């Protein structure tokens, strides 16, 4: 399990800092299960990716919702 605090969350996505002690750290996007989805060089680009995927259900990289119950 990743121990970094969540910096931003929207829908099923979370942005965390890969290494809080590193100066040139990468930001990582994970899902609610903790699966590592992608790395971004800045918080702004990671947040933009999360926002885009959360707002556009047809965006590449977004998992389709399961059947309604």
C-alpha positions as CSV (number, residue, x, y, z in Angstrom):
1,X,0.0,0.0,0.0
2,X,1.3,3.5,-0.8
3,X,1.9,5.6,2.3
4,X,1.9,9.0,0.7
5,X,-1.0,11.2,1.5
6,X,-3.6,11.9,-1.2
7,X,-3.0,15.4,-2.6
8,X,-6.1,15.5,-4.9
9,X,-9.1,13.2,-5.4
10,X,-11.9,13.1,-7.8
11,X,-14.2,10.2,-8.7
12,X,-12.2,6.9,-8.5
13,X,-8.8,8.7,-9.0
14,X,-6.2,9.9,-6.5
15,X,-3.0,12.0,-7.0
16,X,-0.2,11.3,-4.6
17,X,3.5,12.4,-4.5
18,X,5.8,9.4,-5.5
19,X,8.5,10.5,-3.1
20,X,7.7,13.3,-0.7
21,X,11.4,13.8,0.1
22,X,12.7,14.1,-3.5
23,X,13.1,17.5,-5.1
24,X,12.2,16.4,-8.6
25,X,9.4,14.1,-7.5
26,X,6.8,12.6,-9.8
27,X,3.1,12.7,-9.1
28,X,1.3,9.4,-9.4
29,X,-2.3,8.8,-10.3
30,X,-3.9,5.8,-8.6
31,X,-7.4,4.4,-8.4
32,X,-9.3,3.7,-5.2
33,X,-7.9,0.2,-5.1
34,X,-4.4,1.7,-5.1
35,X,-3.5,0.5,-8.7
36,X,-0.8,2.7,-10.2
37,X,-2.3,4.2,-13.3
38,X,0.3,6.8,-14.5
39,X,3.1,9.2,-13.5
40,X,3.2,12.9,-14.3
41,X,6.0,15.3,-13.8
42,X,3.9,17.9,-12.0
43,X,0.9,18.1,-9.8
44,X,-1.0,20.3,-12.3
45,X,-0.7,17.7,-15.1
46,X,-1.7,14.9,-12.8
47,X,-4.7,16.9,-11.6
48,X,-5.7,17.8,-15.2
49,X,-5.6,14.1,-16.2
50,X,-7.8,13.1,-13.2
51,X,-10.3,15.9,-14.0
52,X,-10.5,15.0,-17.6
53,X,-11.1,11.3,-16.9
54,X,-13.6,12.1,-14.2
55,X,-15.6,14.4,-16.4
56,X,-15.5,12.4,-19.7
57,X,-16.8,8.8,-19.3
58,X,-15.6,8.0,-22.8
59,X,-12.0,9.2,-22.2
60,X,-9.3,6.7,-23.0
61,X,-8.0,5.0,-19.9
62,X,-11.3,5.1,-18.1
63,X,-12.8,1.8,-17.1
64,X,-16.4,1.4,-18.2
65,X,-18.9,1.1,-15.5
66,X,-20.3,-2.3,-14.7
67,X,-23.9,-3.3,-15.2
68,X,-26.5,-1.5,-13.1
69,X,-28.1,-3.5,-10.4
